[in-house]
Amino acid sequence: MSASKRIAFAVGVSWLSRAVSILANLFLMPILFRYMGKEELGLWFLLGNSQAFLSLLGMGIAPTLTRHIALAKGKSGADPNVELSPESQQHIADLVATGRIILQWLAVGVFFIAWASGYGLISQLELKEVSPQTVFWAWTLMCGGYAVGVWVSYLNCWLAGIGYVGWDSLITTVISILTIVANITAVLLGGGLLELSVIFVLSSLIPRIAIWGFIVWKQPGLLAYKGKWNYENARLLIKPSLYWWLTDLGAFLILRTDAYFIALLRGTEDIPSYQAAYQLVANLYILAISFGKASSVFISQAWQAGNLSTVQRLTLKNAKIGLSIMAAGVAFLSFNGQEVLELWLGSGNFIGNGVIMVFCIMLTLEVQHVILATCSRATEDEKYVASALSAGVLNIIFTWYLIRPLGLIGVALGTMLAQMLTNNWYAVYRPLTRLKISWKLYVNEVIIMVLTLGISCAIASGIWQHILLGLNLDNFIIFIGGSALICSLFLWGTFWQCILDINQRHYLEIRGKKIIKLLPIFPVRPKSKEN
């Protein structure tokens, strides 16, 4: 399977996973809002948001291990189907063995550090409806589950590093469907924070077992690689892992601390509405960066093989795809954000157009620098610590001073301003320089295309809204559905004309014609024989 097809598979699985999550939330979120108290629901969002904090305790070992495995494979060649040389096989085996031992010891520290940190935060909250003991037990379960997940995460690194991207996400998607069903059942039966935490722990552990089973079933040859602890490999893993961790720490301070400020300064009751509005825009963000995440291992292999043109081509294509998705999505939400949230969660849960628009601007700029930085970091470029930590510190300062006079919009503005002053420019400048992509080329091929798409979608959505208002039609379904269709058509047109190459268009044309022939839209009746 070629790199393009593997990336497409991984992205398809990623989008399927996100679609499942979105559809599940369409059912789960209203049930949570209706059957759980606001304080308990706010605590659940707070604990869920803390998973980003727990991921920090992985110290960046897993993504660095994945990258080093990909670089080791790249020594045999840039082709994803290349036969590994004996040297590459032994190097990969030693990396896996070394990474497994590091992660085992790290998992023990993760549990105790996470639990103690959570205890400190929870003890500061003024709880009225939920007992502190329930919250502590829920947090203990989540910490234990995550620690075990860190312990066996080398399996994910192993699969992804040698090019089998997407399979772990496919397994996780299946488990996620079962998890959502379990969550809905638990809440409808009267369960609360503790029951949801138990389900969360199980949903974290089962995919790891399934991934091991997949390796044994589908790729038993991977288990034949006998590796051992290698001090030099450990040393080479630790330094970039530390840089990765510090960069992720900055990202956590930027994007994951809002709920803590809201809980401490305004109460947990405001978290659900804020989190729901953020999640609405974050869905676009996750879809937009999926291509960059999926292609990173292939960029590593191409970089190691000295194929710079492939690295540049994948980077530009990732930027085009990600920013195009955001442009069309932001245009849609600009006219339909309130309607979508009220249709989803019911009236009274809309946080305001100002917050939605701040999220749209912030996450669009975030998509750009995350995609470019991901492609550059795939080449062992970990030079984003200073900008990430600066952004995190600025976010805390801005949010602390803006939340009191401006409320929830001040929280969102604090994050956006911190990003604009740091990552939004540096994490664009640095990757383009390292990967030798000229600014003129980037502006001509990416920025102009994205601006044209966004403006076109906004104008068309505005016209559609004007037409409906002129006809006195205020049906949510017609209003939202028409605008979504318009933006989707513009997005698809941009993909077809500006992103897909001639071979990809030809392939899709052939596949489309085959699908159309299978659809009984215009059934042909056989002619009757005349006697």
C-alpha positions as CSV (number, residue, x, y, z in Angstrom):
1,M,0.0,0.0,0.0
2,S,1.4,3.4,-1.0
3,A,2.0,6.3,1.4
4,S,-1.0,8.2,-0.1
5,K,-3.3,5.3,0.5
6,R,-2.0,4.7,4.0
7,I,-2.5,8.3,4.8
8,A,-6.0,8.3,3.3
9,F,-6.8,5.2,5.3
10,A,-5.5,6.7,8.6
11,V,-7.4,10.0,7.9
12,G,-10.5,8.1,6.9
13,V,-10.4,6.2,10.2
14,S,-9.7,9.5,12.1
15,W,-12.7,11.1,10.5
16,L,-14.8,8.1,11.1
17,S,-13.7,8.2,14.8
18,R,-14.6,11.9,15.0
19,A,-17.9,11.3,13.2
20,V,-18.8,8.6,15.7
21,S,-17.8,11.0,18.5
22,I,-20.0,13.8,17.1
23,L,-23.0,11.5,16.5
24,A,-22.5,10.0,19.9
25,N,-22.4,13.4,21.5
26,L,-25.6,14.3,19.7
27,F,-27.3,11.6,21.9
28,L,-25.0,11.6,24.9
29,M,-24.7,15.4,25.6
30,P,-28.4,16.1,25.8
31,I,-28.8,13.2,28.2
32,L,-26.0,14.4,30.4
33,F,-27.5,17.9,30.5
34,R,-30.9,16.5,31.4
35,Y,-30.1,13.7,33.8
36,M,-27.1,15.1,35.7
37,G,-26.9,18.1,37.9
38,K,-24.9,21.1,36.6
39,E,-22.3,20.7,39.4
40,E,-21.8,17.0,38.7
41,L,-21.7,17.5,35.0
42,G,-19.2,20.4,35.4
43,L,-17.0,18.0,37.5
44,W,-17.2,15.4,34.8
45,F,-16.1,17.9,32.1
46,L,-13.4,19.1,34.5
47,L,-12.1,15.5,35.1
48,G,-12.3,14.8,31.4
49,N,-10.4,17.9,30.5
50,S,-7.7,16.7,33.0
51,Q,-6.9,13.9,30.6
52,A,-4.8,16.5,28.7
53,F,-2.9,17.0,31.9
54,L,-2.4,13.3,32.4
55,S,-1.1,13.0,28.8
56,L,1.6,15.5,29.8
57,L,2.9,13.1,32.4
58,G,3.8,10.8,29.5
59,M,6.8,13.1,29.1
60,G,6.7,13.0,25.3
61,I,8.2,9.5,25.2
62,A,5.5,7.8,23.0
63,P,5.5,10.3,20.1
64,T,9.3,10.5,20.2
65,L,9.5,6.7,20.1
66,T,7.1,6.6,17.2
67,R,9.2,9.2,15.3
68,H,12.5,7.3,16.0
69,I,11.0,4.0,14.8
70,A,9.9,5.8,11.6
71,L,13.4,7.3,11.1
72,A,14.9,3.9,11.7
73,K,12.7,2.5,8.9
74,G,13.6,5.4,6.7
75,K,17.2,4.2,6.7
76,S,16.0,1.3,4.5
77,G,14.3,3.8,2.0
78,A,11.4,6.2,1.7
79,D,9.0,3.7,0.2
80,P,6.5,2.6,2.8
81,N,6.6,-0.9,1.4
82,V,10.4,-1.1,1.4
83,E,11.9,-4.3,2.8
84,L,13.7,-3.6,6.0
85,S,17.4,-4.1,6.1
86,P,18.8,-6.3,9.0
87,E,20.2,-3.1,10.5
88,S,16.8,-1.3,10.5
89,Q,15.1,-4.4,12.0
90,Q,17.6,-4.6,14.8
91,H,17.4,-0.9,15.4
92,I,13.6,-0.9,15.6
93,A,13.6,-3.9,17.9
94,D,16.1,-2.2,20.3
95,L,14.0,1.0,20.2
96,V,10.8,-0.9,21.1
97,A,12.5,-2.7,24.0
98,T,14.1,0.4,25.3
99,G,10.9,2.4,25.0
100,R,8.9,-0.3,26.7
101,I,11.1,-0.3,29.8
102,I,11.1,3.6,30.0
103,L,7.3,3.6,29.7
104,Q,6.9,1.0,32.4
105,W,8.7,3.0,35.0
106,L,7.1,6.2,33.8
107,A,3.6,4.7,34.4
108,V,4.3,4.3,38.1
109,G,5.3,8.0,38.4
110,V,2.3,9.0,36.3
111,F,-0.2,7.5,38.7
112,F,1.2,9.1,41.9
113,I,1.9,12.6,40.4
114,A,-1.5,12.7,38.7
115,W,-3.4,11.6,41.8
116,A,-1.6,14.1,44.1
117,S,-2.1,17.0,41.7
118,G,-5.8,16.2,41.3
119,Y,-6.2,15.9,45.1
120,G,-4.8,19.4,45.4
121,L,-7.2,20.9,42.9
122,I,-10.3,19.0,44.1
123,S,-9.7,20.0,47.7
124,Q,-10.0,23.7,46.6
125,L,-13.4,23.3,45.0
126,E,-16.5,24.3,47.0
127,L,-18.9,21.4,46.3
128,K,-22.6,21.5,47.2
129,E,-24.2,18.5,45.5
130,V,-21.4,16.0,45.0
131,S,-19.3,14.6,47.9
132,P,-15.5,15.1,47.7
133,Q,-15.1,11.3,48.3
134,T,-16.9,10.5,45.1
135,V,-14.8,12.9,43.2
136,F,-11.6,11.5,44.7
137,W,-12.5,7.9,43.8
138,A,-13.5,8.9,40.3
139,W,-10.1,10.7,39.9
140,T,-8.2,7.7,41.3
141,L,-9.8,5.4,38.8
142,M,-9.0,7.7,35.9
143,C,-5.4,8.0,37.0
144,G,-5.0,4.3,37.3
145,G,-6.4,3.6,33.9
146,Y,-4.2,6.2,32.3
147,A,-1.1,4.9,34.0
148,V,-1.7,1.4,32.5
149,G,-2.3,3.0,29.2
150,V,1.1,4.7,29.3
151,W,2.7,1.4,30.3
152,V,1.6,-0.4,27.1
153,S,1.5,2.6,24.7
154,Y,4.7,1.3,23.0
155,L,2.4,-1.0,21.0
156,N,0.8,2.0,19.3
157,C,4.3,3.5,18.7
158,W,5.4,0.2,17.1
159,L,2.5,0.0,14.7
160,A,2.5,3.6,13.6
161,G,6.2,4.0,13.4
162,I,6.6,1.3,10.8
163,G,3.8,2.7,8.8
164,Y,0.6,1.0,10.0
165,V,-1.2,4.2,10.7
166,G,-4.8,4.2,11.5
167,W,-5.3,0.7,12.8
168,D,-5.1,1.8,16.5
169,S,-7.7,4.5,15.8
170,L,-10.0,2.0,14.1
171,I,-9.9,-0.3,17.2
172,T,-10.4,2.7,19.4
173,T,-13.4,3.8,17.3
174,V,-15.2,0.5,17.8
175,I,-14.5,0.7,21.6
176,S,-15.8,4.3,21.6
177,I,-19.1,3.2,20.2
178,L,-19.5,0.6,23.0
179,T,-18.4,3.2,25.5
180,I,-21.0,5.8,24.5
181,V,-23.7,3.1,24.7
182,A,-22.5,2.2,28.2
183,N,-22.4,5.9,29.2
184,I,-25.9,6.5,28.0
185,T,-27.2,3.4,29.8
186,A,-25.4,4.3,33.0
187,V,-26.8,7.8,33.1
188,L,-30.4,6.7,32.3
189,L,-30.2,4.1,35.1
190,G,-29.3,6.9,37.5
191,G,-25.5,6.6,37.4
192,G,-23.3,9.6,37.9
193,L,-19.6,10.6,38.2
194,L,-18.3,7.4,39.7
195,E,-20.0,5.1,37.2
196,L,-18.8,7.2,34.2
197,S,-15.3,7.0,35.6
198,V,-15.4,3.2,35.8
199,I,-16.6,3.1,32.1
200,F,-13.8,5.5,31.2
201,V,-11.1,3.2,32.7
202,L,-12.4,0.2,30.9
203,S,-12.6,2.0,27.6
204,S,-8.9,3.0,28.1
205,L,-7.7,-0.5,28.8
206,I,-9.6,-2.6,26.3
207,P,-8.1,-1.0,23.1
208,R,-4.6,-1.8,24.3
209,I,-5.5,-5.4,24.6
210,A,-7.2,-5.3,21.2
211,I,-4.1,-3.7,19.6
212,W,-1.9,-6.6,21.0
213,G,-4.4,-9.1,19.6
214,F,-4.2,-7.3,16.2
215,I,-0.4,-7.6,16.1
216,V,-0.6,-11.3,16.9
217,W,-3.3,-11.9,14.3
218,K,-2.2,-9.7,11.4
219,Q,1.5,-8.9,11.9
220,P,3.1,-11.8,13.8
221,G,6.4,-11.0,12.1
222,L,6.7,-7.8,14.3
223,L,7.0,-10.0,17.3
224,A,9.9,-11.9,15.8
225,Y,12.1,-8.8,16.3
226,K,14.2,-9.5,19.4
227,G,15.4,-6.3,20.9
228,K,17.2,-5.3,24.2
229,W,17.8,-2.3,26.3
230,N,20.2,0.1,24.6
231,Y,21.6,3.0,26.6
232,E,22.4,5.0,23.5
233,N,18.9,4.7,22.2
234,A,17.5,5.8,25.6
235,R,19.8,8.8,25.6
236,L,18.7,9.8,22.1
237,L,15.0,9.4,23.2
238,I,15.2,11.4,26.4
239,K,16.4,14.8,25.0
240,P,13.8,15.2,22.2
241,S,11.1,13.7,24.5
242,L,11.9,16.5,27.0
243,Y,11.5,19.1,24.3
244,W,8.3,17.5,23.2
245,W,7.0,17.5,26.8
246,L,7.8,21.1,27.3
247,T,6.1,22.0,24.1
248,D,3.0,20.0,25.1
249,L,3.2,21.7,28.5
250,G,2.8,25.0,26.8
251,A,-0.1,23.7,24.7
252,F,-1.8,22.4,27.9
253,L,-1.4,25.8,29.5
254,I,-2.9,27.4,26.4
255,L,-5.8,25.2,25.5
256,R,-6.6,23.2,28.6
257,T,-6.6,25.5,31.6
258,D,-9.8,27.4,30.8
259,A,-12.0,25.0,32.7
260,Y,-9.8,25.4,35.8
261,F,-10.1,29.2,35.8
262,I,-13.8,29.0,35.3
263,A,-14.2,26.4,38.1
264,L,-12.1,28.3,40.6
265,L,-13.4,31.9,39.8
266,R,-17.0,31.3,38.5
267,G,-18.0,27.8,39.6
268,T,-18.3,24.5,37.7
269,E,-21.9,25.4,36.5
270,D,-20.5,27.6,33.7
271,I,-18.1,24.9,32.4
272,P,-20.7,22.8,30.4
273,S,-21.9,25.6,28.1
274,Y,-18.4,26.9,27.6
275,Q,-17.1,23.4,26.9
276,A,-19.9,22.7,24.4
277,A,-19.2,25.8,22.4
278,Y,-15.5,25.0,22.3
279,Q,-16.2,21.4,21.3
280,L,-18.4,22.6,18.4
281,V,-15.4,24.4,16.8
282,A,-12.9,21.9,18.1
283,N,-14.6,19.2,16.0
284,L,-13.5,21.1,12.9
285,Y,-10.0,21.5,14.3
286,I,-9.6,17.8,14.9
287,L,-10.7,17.0,11.3
288,A,-8.4,19.7,9.9
289,I,-5.2,18.5,11.5
290,S,-5.8,14.7,10.9
291,F,-3.9,14.7,7.6
292,G,-0.9,16.3,9.2
293,K,-0.9,13.8,12.1
294,A,-1.4,10.8,9.8
295,S,1.4,11.8,7.4
296,S,4.1,12.6,10.0
297,V,5.7,9.1,10.0
298,F,6.0,9.2,6.2
299,I,7.5,12.7,6.4
300,S,10.1,11.2,8.9
301,Q,10.9,8.4,6.5
302,A,11.2,10.7,3.5
303,W,13.4,13.1,5.5
304,Q,15.7,10.3,6.6
305,A,16.0,9.1,3.0
306,G,16.9,12.6,1.8
307,N,13.7,13.1,-0.2
308,L,13.0,16.8,0.5
309,S,10.6,17.3,-2.4
310,T,8.2,14.7,-0.9
311,V,8.4,16.4,2.5
312,Q,7.5,19.8,0.9
313,R,4.7,18.3,-1.1
314,L,3.1,16.6,1.9
315,T,3.5,19.7,4.0
316,L,1.8,22.0,1.5
317,K,-1.0,19.5,0.9
318,N,-1.6,19.1,4.6
319,A,-1.8,22.9,5.0
320,K,-4.2,23.2,2.1
321,I,-6.6,20.5,3.3
322,G,-6.6,21.6,7.0
323,L,-7.1,25.3,6.4
324,S,-9.7,24.6,3.7
325,I,-11.8,22.6,6.2
326,M,-11.5,25.4,8.7
327,A,-12.4,28.1,6.2
328,A,-15.6,26.3,5.1
329,G,-16.5,25.3,8.7
330,V,-15.9,28.8,10.2
331,A,-18.1,30.3,7.4
332,F,-20.9,27.9,8.3
333,L,-20.6,28.5,12.1
334,S,-20.6,32.3,11.6
335,F,-24.2,32.1,10.4
336,N,-25.4,29.0,12.2
337,G,-23.5,28.7,15.5
338,Q,-26.4,29.6,17.8
339,E,-28.9,27.4,15.8
340,V,-26.6,24.4,15.9
341,L,-26.0,24.6,19.7
342,E,-29.7,25.2,20.5
343,L,-30.8,22.4,18.2
344,W,-28.2,20.1,19.9
345,L,-28.5,21.1,23.6
346,G,-31.8,23.0,23.7
347,S,-32.4,26.6,24.4
348,G,-30.6,28.4,27.2
349,N,-27.2,26.8,26.6
350,F,-25.9,29.2,24.0
351,I,-22.8,31.1,25.3
352,G,-22.9,33.9,22.8
353,N,-21.7,34.7,19.2
354,G,-18.7,36.6,20.6
355,V,-17.2,33.5,22.2
356,I,-18.0,31.3,19.1
357,M,-16.1,33.8,16.8
358,V,-13.1,34.0,19.1
359,F,-12.9,30.2,19.1
360,C,-13.2,30.2,15.3
361,I,-10.3,32.7,14.8
362,M,-8.2,31.0,17.5
363,L,-8.5,27.5,16.2
364,T,-8.1,28.4,12.5
365,L,-4.7,30.0,13.4
366,E,-4.0,27.0,15.6
367,V,-4.7,24.6,12.7
368,Q,-2.1,26.4,10.5
369,H,0.7,26.4,13.0
370,V,0.0,22.9,14.3
371,I,0.0,21.3,10.8
372,L,3.2,23.1,9.8
373,A,4.9,22.4,13.2
374,T,3.8,18.7,13.0
375,C,5.5,18.3,9.6
376,S,8.7,20.0,10.8
377,R,8.8,18.1,14.1
378,A,8.6,14.9,12.1
379,T,12.1,15.7,11.0
380,E,13.4,15.8,14.6
381,D,12.9,19.5,14.8
382,E,12.0,20.2,18.5
383,K,12.6,24.0,18.6
384,Y,9.1,25.1,19.8
385,V,9.6,25.0,23.5
386,A,10.2,28.8,24.1
387,S,7.2,29.9,22.0
388,A,4.9,27.2,23.5
389,L,5.8,28.0,27.2
390,S,5.6,31.8,26.5
391,A,2.1,31.3,25.1
392,G,1.1,29.3,28.1
393,V,2.3,31.9,30.6
394,L,0.7,34.7,28.7
395,N,-2.6,32.8,28.5
396,I,-2.6,32.4,32.3
397,I,-1.9,36.1,32.8
398,F,-4.4,37.3,30.2
399,T,-7.1,35.0,31.4
400,W,-6.6,35.9,35.1
401,Y,-7.1,39.6,34.3
402,L,-9.8,39.3,31.6
403,I,-12.2,36.8,33.2
404,R,-13.3,39.2,35.9
405,P,-14.4,42.2,33.8
406,L,-15.4,40.2,30.6
407,G,-16.6,36.9,31.9
408,L,-16.3,33.8,29.7
409,I,-15.4,35.8,26.6
410,G,-12.4,37.1,28.5
411,V,-11.3,33.5,29.0
412,A,-11.4,32.8,25.2
413,L,-9.8,36.2,24.4
414,G,-6.9,35.5,26.8
415,T,-6.1,32.3,24.9
416,M,-6.4,33.9,21.5
417,L,-4.1,36.8,22.3
418,A,-1.5,34.6,23.9
419,Q,-1.4,32.5,20.7
420,M,-1.2,35.4,18.4
421,L,1.8,36.8,20.1
422,T,3.8,33.5,20.1
423,N,2.9,30.3,18.3
424,N,0.7,31.7,15.6
425,W,3.7,33.3,13.9
426,Y,6.7,31.4,15.2
427,A,5.4,27.9,14.5
428,V,4.7,29.1,10.9
429,Y,8.0,30.9,10.3
430,R,10.2,28.0,11.7
431,P,8.7,25.1,9.7
432,L,8.7,27.0,6.4
433,T,12.4,27.9,7.0
434,R,13.5,24.5,8.0
435,L,11.7,22.7,5.2
436,K,12.9,25.3,2.6
437,I,9.4,26.3,1.5
438,S,9.3,29.9,0.3
439,W,6.8,32.4,1.7
440,K,5.8,33.4,-1.8
441,L,4.9,29.8,-2.7
442,Y,3.1,29.3,0.6
443,V,1.0,32.5,0.1
444,N,0.2,31.7,-3.5
445,E,-0.7,28.0,-3.0
446,V,-2.3,28.1,0.4
447,I,-3.3,31.5,1.8
448,I,-5.0,32.9,-1.3
449,M,-6.9,29.6,-1.9
450,V,-8.1,29.4,1.7
451,L,-9.2,33.1,1.8
452,T,-11.1,32.7,-1.5
453,L,-12.9,29.6,-0.2
454,G,-13.8,31.2,3.1
455,I,-15.1,34.4,1.6
456,S,-17.1,32.5,-1.0
457,C,-18.7,30.3,1.6
458,A,-19.6,33.3,3.8
459,I,-21.2,35.2,0.9
460,A,-23.2,32.2,-0.2
461,S,-24.3,31.4,3.3
462,G,-25.4,35.1,3.8
463,I,-27.4,35.0,0.6
464,W,-29.1,31.8,1.7
465,Q,-29.9,33.3,5.1
466,H,-31.3,36.4,3.4
467,I,-33.5,34.3,1.1
468,L,-35.0,32.4,4.0
469,L,-35.7,35.5,6.0
470,G,-37.3,37.0,3.0
471,L,-39.6,34.0,2.7
472,N,-40.3,34.1,6.5
473,L,-38.9,30.6,6.9
474,D,-37.2,30.0,10.3
475,N,-37.1,26.3,10.4
476,F,-33.8,25.2,12.0
477,I,-33.4,22.1,9.7
478,I,-33.8,24.1,6.5
479,F,-31.6,26.9,7.8
480,I,-28.7,24.8,9.0
481,G,-29.0,22.1,6.3
482,G,-28.9,24.5,3.4
483,S,-26.0,26.4,4.7
484,A,-24.1,23.2,5.4
485,L,-24.7,21.9,1.9
486,I,-23.5,25.2,0.4
487,C,-20.3,25.2,2.4
488,S,-19.7,21.5,1.7
489,L,-20.1,22.0,-2.1
490,F,-17.6,24.9,-2.1
491,L,-15.2,22.8,0.0
492,W,-15.5,19.9,-2.4
493,G,-15.0,22.1,-5.4
494,T,-11.8,23.5,-3.8
495,F,-10.5,20.0,-3.1
496,W,-11.2,18.9,-6.6
497,Q,-9.6,21.9,-8.4
498,C,-6.8,22.9,-6.1
499,I,-5.8,19.9,-3.9
500,L,-6.3,16.6,-5.7
501,D,-3.8,15.8,-8.4
502,I,-4.9,14.4,-11.8
503,N,-4.3,10.8,-10.8
504,Q,-6.4,11.2,-7.7
505,R,-9.2,12.9,-9.6
506,H,-9.1,10.1,-12.2
507,Y,-9.2,7.4,-9.5
508,L,-12.2,9.1,-7.8
509,E,-14.1,9.4,-11.1
510,I,-13.7,5.7,-11.8
511,R,-14.8,4.8,-8.3
512,G,-17.7,7.2,-8.5
513,K,-19.0,5.7,-11.7
514,K,-18.8,2.2,-10.2
515,I,-20.8,3.3,-7.2
516,I,-23.4,5.1,-9.3
517,K,-23.9,1.9,-11.4
518,L,-24.6,0.0,-8.2
519,L,-27.3,2.5,-7.0
520,P,-30.8,1.5,-8.2
521,I,-31.8,5.2,-8.8
522,F,-33.1,4.6,-12.3
523,P,-33.9,1.0,-12.5
524,V,-34.2,-0.3,-16.0
525,R,-37.2,-2.6,-16.6
526,P,-36.6,-5.4,-19.0
527,K,-38.7,-5.2,-22.2
528,S,-41.6,-7.6,-22.4
529,K,-41.6,-10.1,-25.2
530,E,-44.4,-9.7,-27.7
531,N,-46.1,-12.8,-28.8
